[in-house]
Amino acid sequence: MQLLFWHGMNLRPTTHSMAKIFIVLLTILSLAHPAHAQGGPPFITDDPGTPGNKHWEINFGWIADQNRASAAYQVPDGDFNYGLGDRLQLKYELPIAIEQTIAQPATNSQPAVPGHVIGGMGESLLGIKWRFYEHRATDNSWFRGRWGTGLLDVIHPPPPKVEKPGEAAAEPLDPNLGISTYPQIFLDHPTRAVPRGLVAPGPNFFLPIEYNFRVGPILVNGDFGYSFGNHAVPQQWQRGLIVGHQFSDATEVYLELHDIQDANRIHTVQGVGNFATGYPKQRETTIGIGGRQAMNKAKTLNLLLMGARSFQATSVNNSQPTWVAYVGFQVLLGPK
């Protein structure tokens, strides 16, 4: 999702503590019936799914991320996605951003920090997702799944299957394994957003891999990727995992674990405001729950909800989030 929004913080979860959380989540969800796990809004973790040929997926989200020292809001975040063929997705995202510095009293080692709030246009995000592999239950082998050619499928689509007279068309099975890549670039606008400290300096390039698969009754959706940063933005590793259940055609609920970790440290005087650099490597680790609820019979208008927080101790120094939230709605448009 929005790298400009999900900043890395610095407490490091232990492998043992994360393993225990994963075991608990998987045990709970193993009691549910299988479902098709989906990432993307309202979650930070993304998935290999695309809107479908000539279909639009438009998400409007009101997003908040607060820690002990600062808070970031997007009110709203406009996320526009278009399906080019069945395996490609074009993306453009633009938020109205608000950055808040929370007032801090003076201590023996630090002077008092005054509170203030600034707002304006955030960064533009441009991306293209390509689901280059998928496996369905009808495929003979996991190693002989369907490798997509992406744009070639759009230029030269396969001929439609001709059904015999009186024979009903078979419903295509959802893939039980999908893998995609989703290169994204964040660009500044010719405004004063960077000098004012509203957004981080750009451009910034992010390259992730998304996957989803099923192990018995357990459905897993995850991603991992690397943000290449720039002279004023640290490079970062990002990874996420969601597991969940679709209670009906209209209701989905998922649990999410997500982690962002700086890969390097930027020298001082390279950033501004809440994006100032020169601090130790940062890390943000969150656990959350969220889902989607269809608001109409055609399921083209969906309510999006998610809440999360760090499962590490929070303080002014480590900036682990005290809470993260996403509230919004999703509009699906296109031919039937």
SULHUGI-V764570 format. One record per run of one state. SS is the DSSP state (@ for helix, = for strand, . for the rest). FROM is the first residue (numbers start at 1). LEN is the number of residues. Records with the same first field share a line. If there is no record, write none. Layout:
SS=FROM-LEN ; FROM-LEN
This chain:
.=1-9 ; 11-4 ; 30-26 ; 67-3 ; 85-3 ; 102-2 ; 105-8 ; 114-2 ; 136-6 ; 145-1 ; 148-3 ; 156-21 ; 188-16 ; 216-2 ; 228-8 ; 247-4 ; 263-10 ; 276-7 ; 295-6 ; 311-12 ; 334-3
==10-1 ; 56-11 ; 70-15 ; 88-14 ; 104-1 ; 113-1 ; 116-20 ; 146-2 ; 177-11 ; 204-12 ; 218-10 ; 236-11 ; 251-12 ; 283-12 ; 301-10 ; 323-11
@=15-15 ; 142-3 ; 151-5 ; 273-3
